[in-house]
Amino acid sequence: MHIGILTMTFALPRCDSLKEKRQRMGGLHQRYGRHPAVAVCESGARDSLTTSEWTFVVTGPSVPEVESLRSEIEDRLQRGVDGRVTEAHREML
């Protein structure tokens, strides 16, 4: 079993409230948490209005499968979040 971690930080310009932040980042738990090989959580900047950090833990039987799923998640987030990705950090355990 292989484990990969993807941590992404997003800038949310002109975000005026935590409610708006949740709406802009909304659905990440539902979209990615359903996949049996993915665990997701908001891992940082919880009280910041203009920044959001999310961590995705991906498991799989081989490194290429983990990398593929992790890349797919990153690509979807680049296109699907109402914000700008400021940092993406990957690691394998």
Secondary structure by P-SEA (a helix, b strand, c coil): cbbbbbbbbbbbcccccaaaaaaaacccccccccccccccccccccccccbbbbbbbbbcccaaaaaaaaaaaaaaaaccccccccccccccc
